[in-house]
Every structure is written in C-alpha cells, then in structure tokens.
Amino acid sequence: MPPFAGMIERRASIRENQFECQLRNEQNTVIWLETSSHIGSMPLNTPVKLFRIFCILCAMATLSARSADNDIAALAREPHADRALDWLGKNLDWITEQQIRLTEIPAPEFSEGERGAAVKKLFESAGLKVRVDSTGNVIGERFGKDRNQVILLTAHMDTVFPAGTDVRVKRDGRRLRGPGIADNGAGLAALIGAARAMEAGKLQTGMTIAFAGDVGEEGEGNLRGIRALVEDFGTRLRAVIAVDGASTDYVTTQGLASRRIEATVTGPGGHSWSDFGAPNPITALSRGIVRFSSTSVPQSPRTSFNFGIIEGGTSVNSIPNRAAVKVDLRSEDDLELTKLEVTLRDAMQAGLAAENAAGERGSEQLKIEFKMLGVRPGGKLAKDSALLAAISNVDAYLGNATRQERSSTDANLPLSMGIPAIAIGGGGQGGGSHSLDEWYDPTDRIVGLKRILLATLAISQSKL
C-alpha cells in the first residue's frame, strides 16, 4: 500500500469542508493528499483529524529534510568541493602518517612548542597564511570573500602526559597505540587534512576559514589557547568547530562546566622519630579526602569529582612541611557545582582541624590554602543555530547517525559567550584516552574528514 493510502481511500466519505493538498518531491511524486480547510472547527471525527494534522507535519518535515540533503549533495558535487573530497579519499594514508608523526612529538601541558612548530610547517604547506600568537597557538588563515567574518576550526595540541613519557606509536594490526594518538592526534590530523583538501580543491568560501592548533585545553591549561583565539578574532568570529578525538557518532552542543582546585597544607615538618606526634600535612589532606569522598552527588544533574594529583614530603623518615592535592569538579548545573566546591572546602578544613586536634599539645598548627587552577564555563548551542543545522544536514547526507551530548572541550568558552560552537571527532575510532594504552583505528576516518569539510563549507555560506 502506498504512503497514506488509507487516508486517500476515505475521500468519498469525508468531502465536507475539504480541499486537496499535494506535496511533491523533486521527482513530482505525490507524497500526501488532502487536508481539512478548517483546522479550528471539528467537522471530522477528532482522532482522524488529529492524525491528519500529524501527517501534514510529517510530510513537511520530510520535504524539509530532503531539501537539506539535496543542498549538501549539491555542495558536494560542486567541482572545487568534489576535488577536495577526492583528495581526502586518495590521501588517507598520508593523513595517518602525519597523525603518527605529530603524536610522537611530546606536547605536555605548557610545553607544546615543538609540536606547534611541526603544525606550523604543515599549515604552510597547505597554502595558509600562518602565524604563532603570544600564547603559543598556531594559526593558519584561508581568506574568504569576507575577511570580517571568520569560522574557526581548532584542535588542541597539548596532552595530559608529562615530560619523559614514551610517546612512540606502535602498530597492532589496524590499531595504532600510543599516548595521545586519539586525543588529540586524530583531531590534529583531521584539521591538517581538511586544510590540505581545501588547497587541493582551490576552494573559495564566503567567510574566512581559520585553522588553529591551540594550547592549554588539557589539565591546568584552563582553555588558555581558545581564550586567546576568541579574543584575537573578536567580533569577526561567527562560529567555532573544535575537532577533538576520533568518534563521529556525536556532536557536542553543550559545554560541561568544571572547576579545578588545589588545596595545600603547610606546617613545620620534622623528624619521623624525634618529632612524632606533630601534625602531618599529608595526614590532614587524607582526613579531608576521606570525608569529602563520602559526599553524595546527584545523578541528575550529573555531577562528579576526582582527586587527580597528590604530592608532598621529601623522604620516608621526615614529617613533610607541605602537601597538596588537585581536584577536578564537574556538573551539568552551575548551582550544583558551587555546592560541591563549598562541600570540598568544608571537608578539607575539617580534615585540617582534626589533624591539628590530634597533634601533641603545643605543636605548631597546620594551615591550609586553596587555589583555583581553572574554571571552565558551561554553555549551550541554540536549537535553531545555523551551525547545528549544517552539521545535522551533513550527517544526514553522509548517513552518519549521531547524538547530541554535553562535554568539556574547547567549545565551552565560545558557547559561554554566545558564539555558536560545536565539538566533533576527526574520524576513525579511538579508546583509552588519557592512558598509556590509548589506541586509534583509522577505519572509516573518511567519514569524519568529509564531515568537517562539508560542514565548514556549508556554514561558510550561511547567514549567522
């Protein structure tokens, strides 16, 4: 039975207050017939009428989706875009080679310079006008017809791994293994691939496209790279696409707020034997950590905490004069995040008080200080955003099933300022992020590369 045939068969019995309405696709095929001329009155059986209204909306949505698909298909067929897409398909191995090479250049927090120099050369080879800003961001611009409107494509260069980590990449069948190979080797490689493809296709865009390898996304970087980029481009910035990781099954449209705090306890220190009984900074921190760890956090809005680094002491037979812990707090709700921070501070103060009380009478008291290491603001992309429409239409064209999600990425900062922004993966598959067992599989990475290129081209022609 053809679509809506049941409704068509009713025509003879429901002529009153009717008119025929035909919605046709590009092949001139009727996909819906007739509706009531009086939506407000009720000449028909109410359930039938409501069903028919629903059918109108479904048909309109279908036509709209088909139109969007056709727009992206036409964009992909444009000769310059077609050449760019063809270049991507023929150079997947080269892109993977660049990913390996960049991953094997160490880039700990605040030490991204060597990797940045390599990114700079790759940007220059893609025909971009390249500069390095005072923060360490590597920026390459491909000027469009309008230099006063900029779309920023960015991928962070830094990793969570400290200096001295073995970052050599090893092959395990199709998989590549190495710290940072997916986060964010995959993002950087995709960014460079997109830049080279645009050059190969000699693409002309409406807006200027800025590519950036940015610094300070991980750990205590506090988004310093994207902060500098947003400030640099100022009112010219129309949209931001952060390429982070590999996966193509999501689009980050909401920024997850977080706060990173360091608690430091200091005291006189001493000898483990002769000064036994004096308050111990490590013990004070431990008391506070145990107290805070019993805190119940809500599942909705989702909220989390993590004690990531603890340090202190100089030798096993010395009472330390200093100990510190670094804590990561996250929540989907700013109020919950504030409550969690207050609870953390209270718990650490209570731990300090308990340790001071347990010390020998007359012992010098311990002190505690808190330092805010970083604040990542939250934000949300508007549902009617042209950027969201562009990536959704591209996904539909590619047959790429995706979900919208909330995460903590470079997109947080522009979203918090009302600038349209998303974060998406560079293509392929990855796992074990932030671990020494991190891996990447380049299978189907072409989907991520096409996704980035087509979304950028689509949004560069939009009115934002």
N, C-alpha and C positions, 0 to 999 in steps of 0.2 A: 504494500500500500504506500503511495507517495506521501511526503510530509503533509500533515494537516488534512489528509483526505477525509477523515471523519467529519471535519468541520464543513468541508466543501459539500458533502452529501446532505448536510442539514439545510441547504439553501432553500429548497422548496417549501419548507415548513417555517422559516423564520424571515420572511421577506419584509415584514413590517418594520419601519424605521431602520432600514438597512441601506448601505451603499457598498459597492465593490471597491476594494483597495488592492492594488497589485504592487508587490515589492519584487523587483527583478535584480538578479545579479548581472555581472558583465556579459554573461552568455545569454541574457534575455530570458532566463528561465523563471517562471513564476514560483516564488517560494512561499507566498501567503496570499490568501484571498479573503476579501470582505470583512468588514467590522461594523459595529453599531455606530450610527451617526449621533447617538445621544448617550454619551458615557455617563452623564449625570442622572438620566432617567433610567427606569428599570423595566422596559417593555419585554425583556427576555427573562428566562429563568436565571436567577442571580449567579449560581455556580457556573453556568455555561458562560455567562457574560464575563465573569472574573477570569475564567480560563482563557477566553478570547483576548482580553486585555493583556494577560500574561504572554500570549502568543505574539501579540504586537511587539511587546518589549523584547522578547527573544529574537524576533526577526530583525528588529532594528539593531540589536547588539551584534547579530551575526553579520549584517551588512557592514557595520562599523568595523568589526574585526577583519572582515575580508578586505575592506578598503585599506586598512592599516598594513595588512600583509602585502597587498599589491604595491603600496608606496615603498616598502622596504625592498620588495622584489625589483621594482623599477630602479631604485637606487643601486642595488647590486649589479644590475645589467648595464648601468652607465659605463661607457668604455674605460674611463680612468679608474673607477672603482673596481671594475672587473679585472683590470690589470693588477691592481693592488691585492685583490683577493687571490688571484692566480699566483702572485709572488709568494704569498703566505703558504699556499699549498705546496709549492715547489721548494721551500726553504725551511721546512720544519726541522730538519737535522741541524742546519746552521743555527737556528734559534736555540735548540737544545744545547749545542756546543757553547754558545755564549752564556747560557744559564750555568753550565758546569764551571766555566772559566771565572765568572763573577762570584759564584759560591765559594770557590777556593781562594778568594782574596778575603782575608779576615776583615770584619767590619763590626767590632764590638761597639757598645754604646759610647758615643763621644769620640770615636776613632774610625770614622767612615771615610777618611780622606783618600786612602789608597784605592778603595773600591770606587769612590767617586771619580778618580782620575781615569779609570777604565771606562766608566759610564760616559764620561765626557768625550772620549775618543769615539765611542760607538755612536753617540748623538751627532758628532761632527760628520761621521761617515754617512749619516742619514740626511745630510743636507740642512741640518738645523743651525740656527744662529745660537751659539752656546755661550753661557756664562756661569760662573760659580759665585753665589752670593756669600755674604759675610758669615752666614750660619753654617755653610757647607753644602747647601742644596745645589745640585747640578741641574741647570735649566736650559732647555733647548726649545726655541720657538719656530713654528712653521706659520708664517704670516698668511692670514686670510684676506679677503676683500676688506674686512673691517678690523683694523688693528685695535680699536677701542672696545672690542668685545672678545673675551678670552674664555676658552674652555681649557681647563687644566686636567691633564692626565698625569697622575703621580703614583709612584711606587716607592716604598721606603727601602733604603739601602742597609740600614742597621740590623743587627741580630741581637739575640739575648745572650749569646755565648761570649765569655770573657776572653781576653788575650791569652794566647797559648793553646786554645782549643784546636784539636786536629780537625780541620775543615776540608780535608781531601775527600773527593767524591768517589765512591766505589760503585761499580756496576753489579747488579744482582738480577740477571735476566733482563726484563724490560725495566725493572726498577733501578733508580739511582738513589744511593744512600749517602747522606752527609748532613751535618748540622746546617740548617738554613737553606737546604736545597729547594724546599717548597715555600717556606716563609722566610725571606721573600724572593728567593731565586726565581721562582716561577713568575712572580709579578714583574720583576725587573726585566726578565727575558721577553715577556709578552709586550711590555712597554716599548722595548727596543725593536721588537718585530713589527709592531704597529707603525713606528716611525719610519722604518726602512720600507715597509709596504707602501706608505703614503708617498715616499720619494720615488719608488719604482713606478707607481701609477701616475705620477705627476699630478696629484690631486689638488684641486683648487677648492677651498672651503669658504663659506661665508664669514665665519668667525676665525680668529687666530687660534691655533692649537698650540698649547704649551705643554711640553713633556718635562717631567721633573723626577729625578732620583732624589728623594728627600731624606733628611736625617731625623733622628730623635723620635721615632714612632714607638720603639720598644722601651720597656723598663722605665727608667727615670728620665727618659728624654723629654717627657711632658709635651709631646707633639710640637717641639720647638721648630721642626722643619716646616710643617704645614702652617704653623702660625706665621712664620716669616713669609711664606709664599702668599698666603691670603692678604697679608699686609702689603706685600710688594705689588700685587696686581690690583688691589683696592677695588674701586668702583667698576673697573673693567671686567672683573671676574663674573661670569654668567653661570658657570656650572663646574663641578669637580667630580671626576671619576677616579677613585682610588683603586688601584689594582693590587690586591693583597691575597697571596696564596694562590691555590690552583683551581679549586672547585668552581664549576659553572652552574651548580644546582641551587644557587641562592643569589639574592641581591640585597645588600644591606641598605635599608632605608631609614633605620633609626640608630642613633648613637647611644651606646650604653655608657652612662655616667660612672666615673670611678674617681677614687681619691687614694693617693699613696702617701703613707705617713711613716716617719721614722721616730721611734721612741728610744732615747738614750739615757741610761742611768750611770751616774758617776759617784765615786766615793774615794776614800783614802787608799784602798788596796792594802796589801800587806803580805806577810809570810803565812803559808798554809798551816804551819805548826805554832809558831810563837804568837800569831795574831788570830788564832782560831776563835770564832765567836763574833768577829767583826762582821757587819752587814756586807753581803756579797751582791754586786750588781747583776751577775748572771742569775743568781737565785731570785732576786727581786723581779727580774724580767720573767723568769719561769713561772713564778706565782701569778703574775698578771696574765700571761699567755694561757695558763690553765683556767683561770677564772673567766677570761673572755671567750675561750673555746666552748664553754657550755652555753653560750648565748644562742637562743633560738631565733632563727631568721625566717621570714615568710617565704613561701614558695611562690606566692603571688601578692605583690610584685616580686619577681625573682630577685634574690639578694644573696651575696656571697662575700666571704673574706678569706684571706690566705696570708699566713706568716711565711714570707719568701726567703728572707735572709736574716740570720742571727750571727752576731760576731762579738768577740771580746776576749780579754785575757792575753797574757804574754807567755805563760808557762804553766805546766800542770801543778806545780807546787807554789803558785802565787795566787793570792786573792786579787782578782782584777780590779783596776781602778775605773774601768769603763766597760760597758756592754751596751749593745744596740740591736734593735730588731726593726725590720722593714715589713710593713703590712700593706696589702692591697685590699681595698674595699670597693664593692660594686653593687649597684642596684638599678632596677628599671625605674625607680621612683626617687626623686631628689630628697623627699622628706625621710624616707627610709634610710637613705644614705647618710643623712645628717644624724639620725637617731643612732645608727651603727657607729659613727665616729664618736659620738658622745659616750656610748657604752664602752668603746675601746679605751678612751682616755680615762674613764672612771675605773675600769678594771686594772689598768696599768698603775694608776695611782694607788689603788687598794693593795696591789701586789707589793708596791714600794713600801707602803705603811706597814704591811705585815712583816716584811723583812727587817725594817728598822726596829719594829717592836720585838722581834726575836733576837736581835743583837744584844751583846753584853751592855749593861748599863754604863753610860759614859762614852760609848763608842760614837765616833763621828757619824752623823746621819747621811744616808744616801740622798741624792737629788735626781729628779727626772726632768727631761726637756723633750718637747715634741716639735718635729719639723715637718712641714708639708712638702713632700717631694714632688707632687704633681697633682693637678686637678684636670680631669677630662670632662668637659661639659657634655650633656646629652642634647639630643635634638631629633627632629622628625621631618622627613620629606613629605611635602603636601601630596595628598592623593591625586590632585589634578595637575601635578607638576609635568611639564613637557619632558623633563629628563626621565621620569618614571614611565611615561607613555612611550618614549623612544626605546628604552631597554626592554619593555614589555613587548613592543611590536617586533623588535629584533628577535627576541626569544621565540615568539610565535612563528616568525618566518623560518627560523632555524630548527623548529620543532624541539626546542630546548625547554624541558619542564623545570620550573624554578619556584622558589618560595621567597617571600619577603621575610627578613629577620632583623634582629637588633644585635649589634656587636660593638666592640671598641676598636676603632680604626682611625685612619687619617680623616675620614669623612665626618667624624664627631665635630671637629672645630668649625668647618663651614656650615654644617647643619645647625649648630648652636647660634649662628649669626644670621640664619635665614637664607643662606646661599644654597641653592639646590645641589645636592651631593649624594653619591652612592658609592658603595664599595663592592667590587666584584672580583672573581678569581680570574687568573690568567689562562686557564685551560689545563687539561690533564687531571691527574688525581694525585693527592698527597696525603700524608699522615705522619703522626709522631711529632707534630710541631713543638718547638721549644725543648726537644730532647735530642740526645746524641744518636738516637735511632731514627731520626727523621728520614722520610723517603719521598720520592716523586716518580710517577709513571707518566710518560708523555703521551700515552694512548689518548686519542681524540682531543689533543690540545688545539687542533684547528678550530674546534667549536668556540673555545674561549677567545682565540685570536680574531675570528670573524665577528664575534660578539662585540669586542672592544672597537674594532674598526667601524662596523656598521652603525653602532650606537653613537660613536663620535661624529660620523658624517651626518647622521640623521639630526642630532641635536644642533650641529653647527649651522643647519639651515632653518632652525626653529626660531620663533619669537619668544624670548624668555622675559 
